[in-house]
């Protein structure tokens, strides 16, 4: 198990990192801001004895699941979940320690290896863990080039015609398309990058991928757009999870997520990793009532497996319900 101790990032530091990246991407120079507060100025909001290490929030992520978590060219642990964890720690006045728990977040919590596990969906009826407010919505979504965008999901089949849907093979999203439309209706690619390159070439009109990994790649293709989630059932809110027995940590972490959602910090983090369209994935931004009840209007008898049984890259074999760890070039930040 890989562990990385990360000094607390102030909320300002998170925003500064994004602002600098945007300046660089715009071809501008001269990105200078004030320094962040020293760690000695931290005032922890959690009482002594409530976390594994006093004054430090130990957070578990899956560092093999870009863009939630990964490593950059300097072998540093980075990702969407790392930045969200840093913003939470900042709100709580604490230092941050990141622990790579792979897809074993709930196990790490139960064994008291971490105070918080990021990137999980609700699974089972266990009363041993508590879920914070959701910090992003994920799930199987439809992508296309802007010129091929249907006015609504109801117009998808007509627009598809005799074409196929591009997917990354052996993922939950690919399985869902196959169940709804049949195996002859998919063009499977080995990686998500290959899938978006096929979309850009015009091999097919449509691509299906989970929204987070899809937006992470779509930002690199100027004409690629996300149409919407495939159905109301496809929407999967993503949570930070804590032990129910540690009510103070549960309450404070959830309050911190609510705060960074309301003050715009979460929006900035999502824009950094997923591009400008990511705001539509934030809590409260998905109107499930306007989505069809089934993907492509087709009822399926088989239940779509969780990412732990379909992931082609992470070797997930636990009961933790995380999103697909789909093949990518790794989480390397907002500008690649």
Secondary structure, 3 states (H helix, E strand, C coil): CCEEEECCCCHHHHHHHHHHHHHHHCCCCCCCCCCCCCHHHCCCCCCCCCCCECCEEEEEECCCECCCEEECCCCCEECHHHHHHHHHHHHCCCEEEEEECCCCHHHHHHCCCCCEEEEECCCCCCCCEEECCCCEEECEEEEEEHHHCCCCHHHHHHHHCCCCEEEECCCHHHHHHHHHHCHHHEEEECCHHHHHHHHHHCCCCEEEEEHHHHHHHHCCCCCEEEEEECCHHHCEEEEEEEECCCHHHHHHHHHHHHHHHHCCHHHHHHHHHHCHHHHHHCCCCCCHHHCCCCHHHCCCCCCCCCHHHHCCCCCCCCCCCECCCCCCCCCCCCCC
